[in-house]
Amino acid sequence: MSAPDTNTIRSLIVTNADLSGMSLATRIFIGRLRIEVANNPSCLEDKIAELSGFVGTNTFAATDLALI
């Protein structure tokens, strides 16, 4: 399963979209990315790539993001 498109990932990181239906690991990971981007907005593109890699490596995360 592939990662969602870049705009979907960007939106997931920069908004407060509800993550309650996702696995704990995915929620923690996205929460960390949100904090890092809030503290340093210039790192957004790096965090998008990081989340894409996480989804590519972890099938549970791909399943979580497929539901958004």
C-alpha positions in Angstrom: 0.0 0.0 0.0 1.4 3.4 -0.9 1.4 6.6 1.0 -1.3 9.2 0.4 -0.5 12.1 -1.9 1.8 14.9 -0.6 -1.1 17.4 -0.1 -3.0 14.9 2.1 0.1 14.3 4.2 0.8 18.0 4.5 -2.7 18.7 5.6 -2.5 15.9 8.2 0.7 17.4 9.7 -0.3 21.0 9.8 -3.9 20.7 10.9 -5.5 19.2 14.1 -7.3 16.5 12.2 -8.7 13.8 14.4 -6.4 10.8 14.7 -8.5 8.8 17.1 -9.2 6.0 14.6 -5.5 5.4 13.9 -3.1 3.0 15.7 -1.2 4.4 18.8 2.1 4.3 16.9 0.7 6.3 14.0 -0.9 8.9 16.4 2.4 9.3 18.3 4.4 9.6 15.1 2.1 12.2 13.6 1.9 14.1 16.9 5.7 14.3 17.0 5.8 15.6 13.5 3.1 18.2 14.3 5.2 19.5 17.3 8.4 19.7 15.2 6.7 21.6 12.4 5.0 23.9 14.9 8.4 24.7 16.3 10.2 25.0 13.0 7.8 25.4 10.0 10.7 25.3 7.5 11.1 21.6 8.2 7.7 20.7 6.8 8.9 19.2 3.6 11.4 17.0 5.5 8.5 15.8 7.8 6.3 15.0 4.8 9.1 12.8 3.5 9.5 11.3 6.9 5.8 10.4 7.2 5.8 9.0 3.7 8.8 6.7 4.6 7.0 5.6 7.8 3.9 4.7 5.9 6.0 2.9 3.3 7.7 0.8 5.9 4.8 0.1 8.2 1.7 -1.5 6.7 -0.4 -0.6 9.8 0.4 3.1 9.2 -0.5 2.7 5.5 -3.9 1.2 6.6 -4.4 4.1 9.0 -3.8 6.7 6.4 -5.9 4.9 3.8 -8.9 5.5 6.1 -8.6 9.3 6.0 
